[in-house]
């Protein structure tokens, strides 16, 4: 039975990606992102209750004021994994009346407490640090270009970087469209996604290179060769992404509220990374290869015409 033509249907894969990326880019400009307190700053309240309370209890009270994304930590010498008398809450910058309402609800529902500390804090990741992160990412992509160009060829490197940019744009688009909170853990998720996607892409590119050396002739069908290479590594790609997604699903459903946005970013990114390695990177390499061959042919004709 003839296998499904992956490369031959590349326009379908490009269209599917654009259906997410274009609305996402529009959303980025229109409504932006829901930045967490790591980027915007906020309020820290540390208090000691008369009776031990749990993180879930505190979060349920905060949820009444749409503050359930706040960072809530147990502290103090008598704390355990379930409950403690001493609690630290880090939330968005609260106005005086909002703070009083939250504090009153905590007292009514969880009991009396003593405020140990209350202060406003600046963003832990300012614009300067954020730009340093962006430049670090760009530098890492340049190093990837150099490595893949040395290991394979320059066109492989450009196709791999395009696939990485595709993955990052999809994750950013989803977070902008859904207005999920972006905090410092999101940056870690993006870097993890880039590493995973690059590994999967290199495996496919390595098989393409091997098949080029062993089976390809000058007038051979490059599309058929790339399709064969993808299918030869497809089982490995599916097993790998399935294992990673099972673990990440467990983190998302059982890891608690504080890890949901982080694990959600990983879920989207890992799935997208596998998709881009199979359906985006390899077809793009063929496009770049055809462009290079067309330029060489045009130069040859120009020389022959003289």
Secondary structure as UniProt FT lines:
FT   HELIX           7..9
FT   HELIX           10..30
FT   STRAND          34..35
FT   HELIX           37..40
FT   STRAND          42..54
FT   HELIX           55..63
FT   TURN            64..66
FT   TURN            68..69
FT   STRAND          71..75
FT   TURN            77..78
FT   STRAND          83..91
FT   HELIX           96..110
FT   STRAND          113..121
FT   HELIX           127..151
FT   HELIX           154..178
FT   STRAND          181..182
FT   HELIX           184..214
FT   TURN            218..219
FT   HELIX           222..254
FT   HELIX           257..259
FT   HELIX           260..276
FT   HELIX           277..281
FT   HELIX           282..305
//
